[in-house]
Amino acid sequence: MPLTVQGSGVIDPTHFRRVMGQYPTGVVVVTALDAAGTAIGMVVGSFTSVSLDPPLVAFLPDKGSSSWRALRESGDRFCVNVLAAAQEDVCRAVATRKTDKFHDIGWRPSPAGNPIIDGAVAWVDCVTERVHDAGDHDIVVGRVLDLQLGDGEPLLFYRGGYGSFMPHSLAAGDADLLDQLRLIDLARPHMERLAERFGTEVTAIALVRDELVLAAAAGRTELAGSPTRVGQRLPFAAPLGSCYAAHGDDALRERWLATIAEQLTAEQLERLRGVPDLVRSRGYAIALGHSELSNLERVSTLLHERAPEVSPGTLREAMARVADGYNPADPLAPDVELRSLSAPVLTADGAVAFTLTLWGPSESLTPAEVGRYADALLAAAADAGRAIA
Ligand SMILES: Cc1cc2nc3c(=O)[nH]c(=O)nc-3n(C[C@H](O)[C@H](O)[C@H](O)COP(=O)(O)O)c2cc1C
């Protein structure tokens, strides 16, 4: 059953749709108000950004669509609403209802007076610049008047179904993380005992592909920047995760440095090259200084919340700024701002299963007190190693 007739230009519509269905799209609702002031709209997958200077976007409505006719007749202003992953019901209502589409959909007027749908991930107010003819569709080019971000993840449409975006690192890492969570659970009593003894927090950190994931926590510290640190993720890159580098092969140590090399000075890079051996001989990693490290935690949280002012580059810069506070080779000063101590929990064959981090107090410690923290952490990590064996 040949679906295409090669060379003749005759393409079977079902085949055309099936092939084009391999290309995933976002889902937007193009909105406007009709002459009576009623909200009208149309679900569109063919939305795209076109030009930055001047700022232009486009979408491709079916010439036969009654929704497109209504939008066109309403005037030359429209608003593109990028739907959120949880707004499948909004999509279905707008795509299927003929009248009163916005009956139970909350919205507010945009600066140009068009409906901005509550909960949209982003909205773009436009004025029609040109409508081009394109077969059975039009190509509507809109000049952007105003645009704004909302919250959350976008709704995606692919092969006739709805879904949401998941980064590769998470999708592929889930299985690895589950294995580590099971091991961490076996170590939980030791984490709790240690947290209780020092009146602080003990966290377990897993290396999942190229990220350090804070997988479990016991106790509380006043230094935590958020109600829970569980789920925080940071790139596996110097100076963080040095316990993994300490017990890793040359390739892992190289990867640990390469990710952040551009943000470091030559001297910092040289010093960090020696850190894995230093950490391995001490048995633990040490981080000093509260303010820069709490800034790193804040930047990391903002990045995961997709705050527009923070990029992966900003995060690497914040990591580079704390590099000197991690694992200094010199003896400790008389009063130490101990941010944290970390030790690996090793499997029977000497690999790092996960690391335990003991968080320091807000007040300064003497080197002898830090020694007490370190001894207790190493004992807990050894106990945890026996528990998972
Ligand atoms: C996910 C999704 C994407 C759509 N994308 C488009 C599109 O890009 N262009 C278009 O003309 N119609 C698109 N539609 C269909 C329209 O939303 C609408 O249902 C169609 O124009 C027929 O409706 P009407 O005649 O009642 O307006 C899409 C529908 C869905 C559910």
The ligand as an SDF file (V2000), in Angstrom:
LIG
                    3D

 31 33  0  0  0  0  0  0  0  0999 V2000
   -2.8450   20.4650   20.0950 C   0  0  0  0  0  0  0  0  0  0  0  0
   -3.6030   21.1190   18.9880 C   0  0  0  0  0  0  0  0  0  0  0  0
   -2.9190   21.8980   18.0760 C   0  0  0  0  0  0  0  0  0  0  0  0
   -3.6220   22.5450   17.0380 C   0  0  0  0  0  0  0  0  0  0  0  0
   -2.9200   23.3050   16.1830 N   0  0  0  0  0  0  0  0  0  0  0  0
   -3.5830   23.9260   15.1720 C   0  0  0  0  0  0  0  0  0  0  0  0
   -2.8870   24.7810   14.2450 C   0  0  0  0  0  0  0  0  0  0  0  0
   -1.6690   24.9780   14.3600 O   0  0  0  0  0  0  0  0  0  0  0  0
   -3.6050   25.3720   13.2760 N   0  0  0  0  0  0  0  0  0  0  0  0
   -4.9460   25.1690   13.1560 C   0  0  0  0  0  0  0  0  0  0  0  0
   -5.5400   25.7190   12.2360 O   0  0  0  0  0  0  0  0  0  0  0  0
   -5.6180   24.3870   14.0140 N   0  0  0  0  0  0  0  0  0  0  0  0
   -4.9820   23.7790   15.0090 C   0  0  0  0  0  0  0  0  0  0  0  0
   -5.6740   22.9940   15.8950 N   0  0  0  0  0  0  0  0  0  0  0  0
   -7.1240   22.8310   15.7180 C   0  0  0  0  0  0  0  0  0  0  0  0
   -7.8830   24.0450   16.1830 C   0  0  0  0  0  0  0  0  0  0  0  0
   -7.6390   24.2830   17.5400 O   0  0  0  0  0  0  0  0  0  0  0  0
   -9.4030   23.9130   15.9620 C   0  0  0  0  0  0  0  0  0  0  0  0
   -9.8110   22.8200   16.7000 O   0  0  0  0  0  0  0  0  0  0  0  0
   -9.6870   23.7980   14.4990 C   0  0  0  0  0  0  0  0  0  0  0  0
   -9.3330   25.0130   13.9130 O   0  0  0  0  0  0  0  0  0  0  0  0
  -11.1490   23.5050   14.1470 C   0  0  0  0  0  0  0  0  0  0  0  0
  -12.0120   24.1980   14.9280 O   0  0  0  0  0  0  0  0  0  0  0  0
  -13.0880   25.3340   14.5300 P   0  0  0  0  0  0  0  0  0  0  0  0
  -13.5020   25.2170   13.1440 O   0  0  0  0  0  0  0  0  0  0  0  0
  -14.1280   25.0330   15.5390 O   0  0  0  0  0  0  0  0  0  0  0  0
  -12.3630   26.6020   14.7990 O   0  0  0  0  0  0  0  0  0  0  0  0
   -4.9990   22.3690   16.9230 C   0  0  0  0  0  0  0  0  0  0  0  0
   -5.6880   21.5930   17.8620 C   0  0  0  0  0  0  0  0  0  0  0  0
   -4.9990   20.9850   18.8880 C   0  0  0  0  0  0  0  0  0  0  0  0
   -5.7730   20.1720   19.8870 C   0  0  0  0  0  0  0  0  0  0  0  0
  1  2  1  0
  2  3  1  0
  2 30  2  0
  3  4  2  0
  4  5  1  0
  4 28  1  0
  5  6  2  0
  6  7  1  0
  6 13  1  0
  7  8  2  0
  7  9  1  0
  9 10  1  0
 10 11  2  0
 10 12  1  0
 12 13  2  0
 13 14  1  0
 14 15  1  0
 14 28  1  0
 15 16  1  0
 16 17  1  0
 16 18  1  0
 18 19  1  0
 18 20  1  0
 20 21  1  0
 20 22  1  0
 22 23  1  0
 23 24  1  0
 24 25  2  0
 24 26  1  0
 24 27  1  0
 28 29  2  0
 29 30  1  0
 30 31  1  0
M  END
$$$$
